[in-house]
Amino acid sequence: MEAFMDSDDLAKALGVSRGTIQNWAEAKKIGYYKIGGELKFTKKDLDTYLEAHRIEARPTFRRG
């Protein structure tokens, strides 16, 4: 079984506030589990969120 992170852990990992994490969860922008009234997240939830917000780098070309 995968370990769970709480809102504080996830907020710290992403550099945002706990309120932001709760807002994202309520808006279904990030997956979560609700256990005992608390939001819990897995590494997979975090990875899925990050991949959905990934921006590909554009190749750079040298002029010359």
Backbone as CSV, one residue per row, in Angstrom:
resi,resn,N_x,N_y,N_z,CA_x,CA_y,CA_z,C_x,C_y,C_z
1,MET,0.838,-1.186,0.000,0.000,0.000,0.000,0.881,1.247,0.000
2,GLU,0.473,2.209,-0.777,1.220,3.452,-0.898,1.032,4.332,0.339
3,ALA,2.060,5.066,0.705,1.972,5.983,1.846,1.147,7.208,1.458
4,PHE,0.474,7.776,2.422,-0.330,8.968,2.188,0.399,10.209,2.657
5,MET,0.131,11.319,1.973,0.570,12.644,2.389,-0.688,13.414,2.766
6,ASP,-0.566,14.337,3.713,-1.713,15.187,4.005,-1.556,16.510,3.250
7,SER,-2.512,17.401,3.426,-2.491,18.682,2.707,-1.233,19.482,3.010
8,ASP,-0.785,19.437,4.262,0.428,20.181,4.633,1.665,19.634,3.918
9,ASP,1.775,18.302,3.863,2.915,17.676,3.171,2.933,18.068,1.694
10,LEU,1.765,17.986,1.068,1.682,18.288,-0.359,1.935,19.767,-0.627
11,ALA,1.398,20.626,0.224,1.618,22.067,0.083,3.104,22.395,0.161
12,LYS,3.783,21.773,1.105,5.227,22.008,1.256,5.990,21.514,0.024
13,ALA,5.613,20.346,-0.487,6.291,19.781,-1.656,6.124,20.667,-2.888
14,LEU,4.970,21.314,-3.013,4.691,22.128,-4.198,4.945,23.618,-3.979
15,GLY,5.220,24.019,-2.765,5.491,25.426,-2.480,4.253,26.303,-2.562
16,VAL,3.111,25.754,-2.165,1.862,26.509,-2.141,1.250,26.382,-0.753
17,SER,0.159,27.088,-0.511,-0.480,27.027,0.797,-1.384,25.805,0.925
18,ARG,-1.689,25.459,2.157,-2.612,24.356,2.421,-3.985,24.664,1.808
19,GLY,-4.394,25.927,1.890,-5.674,26.343,1.311,-5.717,26.109,-0.191
20,THR,-4.594,26.358,-0.859,-4.524,26.115,-2.307,-4.727,24.642,-2.599
21,ILE,-4.091,23.778,-1.825,-4.256,22.333,-2.013,-5.721,21.955,-1.817
22,GLN,-6.346,22.472,-0.789,-7.752,22.166,-0.529,-8.648,22.685,-1.653
23,ASN,-8.348,23.865,-2.173,-9.118,24.403,-3.298,-8.966,23.529,-4.537
24,TRP,-7.733,23.088,-4.824,-7.508,22.217,-5.983,-8.267,20.906,-5.837
25,ALA,-8.270,20.356,-4.624,-8.983,19.101,-4.386,-10.490,19.294,-4.581
26,GLU,-11.040,20.361,-4.026,-12.473,20.631,-4.165,-12.860,20.850,-5.625
27,ALA,-11.954,21.465,-6.393,-12.198,21.719,-7.819,-11.846,20.506,-8.678
28,LYS,-11.413,19.423,-8.026,-11.026,18.179,-8.696,-9.860,18.377,-9.663
29,LYS,-8.951,19.274,-9.295,-7.733,19.485,-10.078,-6.648,18.498,-9.682
30,ILE,-6.792,17.913,-8.496,-5.845,16.914,-8.023,-6.647,15.804,-7.331
31,GLY,-6.237,14.573,-7.570,-6.926,13.444,-6.957,-6.611,13.347,-5.472
32,TYR,-7.525,12.790,-4.718,-7.312,12.644,-3.282,-8.227,11.569,-2.718
33,TYR,-7.954,11.192,-1.494,-8.805,10.311,-0.706,-9.284,11.130,0.481
34,LYS,-10.482,10.867,0.927,-10.971,11.524,2.137,-11.101,10.444,3.203
35,ILE,-10.242,10.522,4.203,-10.181,9.506,5.247,-10.364,10.204,6.594
36,GLY,-11.400,9.821,7.306,-11.654,10.437,8.612,-11.857,11.933,8.515
37,GLY,-12.431,12.399,7.406,-12.681,13.823,7.210,-11.471,14.613,6.738
38,GLU,-10.341,13.958,6.568,-9.124,14.647,6.122,-8.760,14.242,4.702
39,LEU,-8.202,15.179,3.961,-7.747,14.903,2.606,-6.396,14.202,2.676
40,LYS,-6.260,13.137,1.903,-5.005,12.389,1.831,-4.631,12.203,0.370
41,PHE,-3.351,12.272,0.088,-2.843,12.206,-1.273,-1.749,11.149,-1.362
42,THR,-1.620,10.543,-2.531,-0.544,9.588,-2.777,0.469,10.209,-3.732
43,LYS,1.618,9.580,-3.852,2.623,10.034,-4.817,2.033,9.988,-6.220
44,LYS,1.207,8.992,-6.502,0.567,8.895,-7.815,-0.332,10.102,-8.065
45,ASP,-1.082,10.549,-7.052,-1.909,11.750,-7.199,-1.043,12.949,-7.564
46,LEU,0.080,13.085,-6.865,1.003,14.190,-7.128,1.596,14.082,-8.528
47,ASP,2.063,12.902,-8.902,2.658,12.706,-10.224,1.654,13.000,-11.336
48,THR,0.410,12.569,-11.163,-0.635,12.817,-12.160,-0.882,14.315,-12.309
49,TYR,-0.956,15.017,-11.182,-1.150,16.466,-11.214,0.008,17.146,-11.936
50,LEU,1.229,16.782,-11.570,2.396,17.415,-12.179,2.467,17.142,-13.680
51,GLU,2.190,15.923,-14.089,2.238,15.583,-15.510,1.180,16.366,-16.302
52,ALA,0.009,16.565,-15.699,-1.064,17.317,-16.367,-0.694,18.787,-16.541
53,HIS,0.226,19.284,-15.733,0.612,20.696,-15.801,2.018,20.898,-16.370
54,ARG,2.548,19.851,-16.966,3.890,19.930,-17.546,3.840,20.679,-18.871
55,ILE,4.808,21.542,-19.074,4.936,22.290,-20.319,6.227,21.838,-20.981
56,GLU,6.105,21.364,-22.201,7.267,20.877,-22.947,8.175,22.043,-23.337
57,ALA,9.451,21.795,-23.265,10.420,22.800,-23.699,10.455,22.825,-25.231
58,ARG,10.655,24.005,-25.761,10.788,24.134,-27.209,12.255,23.929,-27.574
59,PRO,12.496,23.258,-28.680,13.896,23.100,-29.099,14.492,24.465,-29.442
60,THR,15.722,24.638,-29.119,16.396,25.885,-29.473,17.309,25.626,-30.659
61,PHE,17.335,26.578,-31.537,18.157,26.464,-32.737,19.190,27.573,-32.733
62,ARG,20.371,27.186,-33.122,21.446,28.177,-33.233,21.426,28.806,-34.620
63,ARG,21.567,30.076,-34.632,21.698,30.758,-35.923,23.184,30.916,-36.201
64,GLY,23.523,30.706,-37.390,24.938,30.902,-37.593,25.411,30.528,-38.883
